[in-house]
Every structure is written in C-alpha cells, then in structure tokens.
Amino acid sequence: QGNFLRSCEEEWGTLMFFCDYHGPCTEGKVSERLAIFGLASGRAGAELKVMAAIETKLPGHFTKGLSDSCCSDEWGMDTLPLSSEDLSFALGKEGATRKKLARASGCILEYVGNVAYMVGTIVERQRARDYITWLMQQRTGPVFIDDSNRTDCTSIDVPTELTGILKGSTLRDLEHETDTFCFLEGDVDSSDRLLIFGNHKGRKQAERKVRELIRVRPRQPPSDNMAERYKSETMTKTEVRIGPVVAGAIESERLLAIQHTCGAKVTQNGSESIVLHGYEQQVSLAKKQVHEYIYNLRVEEDFIVPRDIPFHVFIAKGFDGKASVLEEIRNQTRVRVKIQPHEKKISLAGLFSVVANAKRELQTFLNSFVTHNVHLERSQLDR
C-alpha cells in the first residue's frame, strides 16, 4: 500500500517503489520487485519493515526453518528466534520496548514473525543480542551482569530505600528521554545498583538525571520532622502554562509518576496550567521533568490561515523552483503536515517541541506577509 511505503520512507530516509507494477490484479504474477534507495542502514531498516508486514500476512514466508545465526562480517545481519511469550515482552506496547533496545544498542532491530532480526556492526548486533537476552531473563528472575569489560555500561549505587522511585513509568521515561536501556540488578525490591546501557552521551544524561533524583528525593517517607529536615528551604509554588492541545495529550498517570519521583505535589489545572507545590529543590526538579514530558508529547494542532491571506502563498513554489514556504518549514522541523485548502487550515503533527517550532515559523512568515490594496478607477481598468 502507498501509505505504508511512504511511512517507511519517512522513518528510514529512503525512496521506495515497485519496479514492475502492472496493476492490482495482474494474472499469473506471484511477486513483484520492490526497489529501496538510500543509505545502507536506511535500506536495511525499510527492508525489515516490509518483511515484517509480509510475514504478518503470510506466516513463515521469511522465517520458516530459520534458526539462531550470527554473521561474521563487520556489517551484517543476525537472527534470534523468540517464543510467543518472549516476543510480546520484547515488543512492548506499540513497539516501545523494541524501539528502546534499538536506540540503546545502535542496532537496527525488527521482529519478523517470531524472529528478531538485528542489522549493524558486530558490536551493535552483540549489544542488541545481550539486551534482548537480559530482558528475557527479567521475566523469570533476577539478572546479574559483569560489566567490568563493557564499554556500553554505567552503574550507579542507589540507596535501597530509594529503589522504589526507579521502577515502572519513572524508569521507562528515563530510558525514552536518554535513548538507554536501564534496569536494577538482581532483586528489584532490594537492589542497590542501577545499570544503564547505551551510548556515552545517553548514559551521561541518564546518570545525571538519576543522581539528581537521589539528591532531591527525601530518603524517608513524610513525617512530623519533615520541616526540620528542610529547615534551610522554603515552600514554594509555581505554574507551568499549557494550552488545550497539550492538556488533551497529558496522561494523569505521568504527572503522578513525576510527583512520586520528585516529592512535589503536581496538579493539572484544566487546560491552563500545571501547578507545582513543595520545597524549592523538589519544585525545581518537578518543573524540569514536566517541561521534558510536555516537549516529548505527541500532539496535532491546526494552524488557521487568516481570511485576507491567500492560502496558495504557503504551498506555491518560487519562480526559480525553490521549495514552498510549507516545504521549507517541514524540512527544517521534520513536522508532519496535512493541508486543507478549502478550510484554509494546515494540520501539524509530531512531538510538541517540533509542532511548536513549525507553528512559530508559520507565524513568522505570516507576520512578514504584506497585503497592499491598489484602488483603480473604472477608466483605468478599461485602459
């Protein structure tokens, strides 16, 4: 389908089309050639995405008789069969776990049927294999890792009474924001060691966030002597302004997770704001996490073109073939765009930070657009 191919092209930066397509009902033809153009990594990712779609329709088409395999080439493809239970766990909601492992390992990872395909360098493929293996082991018991010779691991000693804040959604958010794979070593209820896997930049970001959580979070539950503990600080209250679009995308569970992590009270005030109340350090950390959460929300917002502005000025190419205003903004911000000329509406979709940037660029162009009315007499028109 065209929409599927376009989504693959967008995700992997490729150009894809059928080489010998003769219509939807060509008699006698059992297959058609699909051409994929682009960088090696992009072509591999798009190919695996297509293979996964075909395997869903024709189980066993690519994976029948396939076993665990490792390619000895520097750049290549490995396969790892998974059980149905393991596959569900390794996939995650809407593929979130698969994407997390791929980002952390730097490896192209796709599940074709019940087989994990890993494409990349030897190091990237080995990391992806390790991460999947450890993830599967977590289903049945504690996991212990010897990280003495690993260059992709950072370990942090965590006070056992604080391990509760590094479970569930808090840890998932940390992984999503830093492109890492994290888990508590051993028994998660009594562990005092957090392992962070990924590239150097992501691990540093994750480590900084975790140490900030440890520093700010009270080590004991709220008690009568809380005021004594924070006698050097004052209670404070602040607001994070939001709008209807952001308010509609916010999940109350995420705000509760931030509240649990930081210790500050986090309350959504309708579609106007998010109110933060607590000690200064708690509020400061909560505000930072709320901002990060909002910037990474997926939203869709409409940009309405004023009546007195011709809609075609946004979509028309320049006289020299230069890209249109809308094309330039889309290329710069990577926002998804849908135009509705009859309603003079441009729909923008993507991360909130991306949509906000695109909307700002559109408004900047709109502010620079000049409309000048020229009044002519009837005699002038006749001439």
C-alpha positions, 0 to 999 in steps of 0.5 A: 500500500502507498501509505505504508511505503511512504511511512517507511520512507519517512522513518528510514530516509529512503525512496521506495517503489515497485519496479514492475507494477502492472496493476492490482490484479495482474494474472499469473504474477506471484511477486513483484520487485520492490526497489529501496534507495538510500543509505545502507542502514536506511535500506536495511531498516525499510527492508525489515519493515516490509518483511515484517508486514509480509510475514504478518500476512503470510506466516513463515514466508521469511522465517520458516526453518530459520534458526539462531545465526550470527554473521561474521562480517563487520556489517551484517545481519543476525537472527534470534528466534523468540517464543510467543511469550518472549516476543510480546515482552520484547515488543512492548506496547506499540513497539516501545520496548523494541524501539528502546533496545534499538536506540540503546544498542545502535542496532537496527532491530525488527521482529519478523514473525517470531524472529528478531532480526538485528542489522549493524556492526558486530558490536551493535548486533552483540549489544542488541543480542545481550539486551534482548537476552537480559530482558528475557531473563527479567521475566523469570528472575533476577539478572546479574551482569559483569560489566567490568569489560563493557564499554556500553555500561554505567552503574550507579549505587542507589540507596535501597530505600530509594529503589522504589522511585526507579521502577515502572513509568519513572524508569521507562521515561528515563530510558525514552528521554536518554535513548538507554536501556536501564534496569536494577540488578538482581532483586528489584525490591532490594537492589542497590545498583542501577545499570544503564546501557547505551551510548556515552552521551545517553548514559551521561544524561541518564546518570545525571538525571538519576543522581539528581533524583537521589539528591532531591528525593527525601530518603524517608517517607513524610513525617512530623520532622519533615520541616526540620529536615528542610529547615534551610528551604522554603515552600514554594509554588509555581505554574507551568502554562499549557494550552488545550492541545497539550492538556488533551495529550497529558496522561494523569498517570505521568504527572503522578509518576513525576510527583512520586519521583520528585516529592512535589505535589503536581496538579493539572489545572484544566487546560491552563496550567500545571501547578507545582507545590513543595520545597524549592529543590523538589519544585525545581526538579518537578518543573524540569521533568514536566517541561521534558514530558510536555516537549516529548508529547505527541500532539496535532494542532491546526494552524488557521490561515487568516481570511485576507491571506491567500492560502496558495502563498504557503504551498506555491513554489518560487519562480526559480523552483525553490521549495514552498514556504510549507516545504521549507518549514517541514524540512527544517522541523521534520513536522508532519503536515496535512493541508486543507485548502478549502478550510484554509487550515494546515494540520501539524503533527509530531512531538510538541517541541517540533509542532511548536517550532513549525507553528512559530515559523508559520507565524513568522512568515505570516507576520512578514506577509504584506497585503497592499490594496491598489484602488483603480478607477473604472477608466483605468481598468478599461485602459 
